[in-house]
């Protein structure tokens, strides 16, 4: 079963509500701009960072265009976590004119 995909508008509402968001892109991509409040965990380091991910709330996952976030979401769902992948990724977020953060990872 594939993880559920959500829109950037749904992510915007989730961020406003203080939901847990991770950006799975590489560091140079993250530093070029990301969604507000996103924690940076590159895709290849997700297995090493399972302990810091919340088991009791939904994890919103974003990448550049939606491919890596879906890979991460499918993997994390196999680990028993509740996740969604943001369709269109950061490209769609920026394209929709939403706020972009350049803050370092939380």
N, C-alpha and C positions, 0 to 999 in steps of 0.2 A: 504494500500500500504506500502511496506517495503522500508526502506531507502536504498540508493545505497551503495554498497560496493566498496572500492578502494583497490589497492595493496600497499605494503610498498614502492615500487618504485615510485608510484604516490605521496605518502605522502612525500617521500624524496624530490621530485621536489617542492611540496607545501611548505615545510619547507624552502627550498632555496629561495622561492619567498616571504617568510615572512607571509604565511597564518596563520590563527588562529587555534591552535591545543589544544585540551583538553584531558587529561588522566583521565579516570573515575575509575581507580583502587583505592584500599585502600592505606593509607599513607605508610604503611610498604612496599608495592609493589612498589610504586612510588620511594621511597628512595633507593630501590635496583637497580634502573636504569630505565631511561625512554628516549623517543625520545627527541632530542634537542628542546628547545623553548616551550615544552608542559606546559600548565597551569594545575595545579592539582585541579580537582573538583570531588570528589568521587561520584559515581553513585547516592547514596541515598541523596546527597545534591544538586543535579542538580535543583530540583524545587525551592529550596531556593536561588539559584544563577542565576535565569533567567535574572535578571536586568543587570548583568555584562557581559552577552553574547552578541556578536554583532548581530544586526538585519539585517545589510546591507552587510554581507559577509558570505561566506561559513565557516562552522565550521567542522573541521576534528577531528573525535573522535576515540581514541584508548583505548584499555584495555589490558588484558593479551593475550587473544586468539581470540577475536572478538564477544563474546556473549554479554557482558555488554555494549560494544560500540554500538552494534546494538539496544539494548534496549534504550539507551540514545538517539541515532539518531532518532528512531521512535517516542519517546516522544517529542523531540525538533521539529521534523517536524510537529507534531500535534499542536505545539505552533506557527507554521508559520515560523519556521527558516529553513535555507538551510544547511543541514548537510550530511556528509558521514561517514560511519563506515569503519575502516581499517581492512580488512580481515586478520586473523591470528594474529593480535595484536602485542604486544611488543615481544612475542615469535618469530614471523616471522621476525620482525625487527632485533632482536639480531641474529637470525639464519642466516640472509642474510649478516651478517658482517658489518652492518651500525653502525655509531657512536652512542654510548650510553652516555647520560648525567647523572651526579650525582648531578647536581646543585639543590638547593632548588627550589620550585615552584616560578614562576614569580608573 
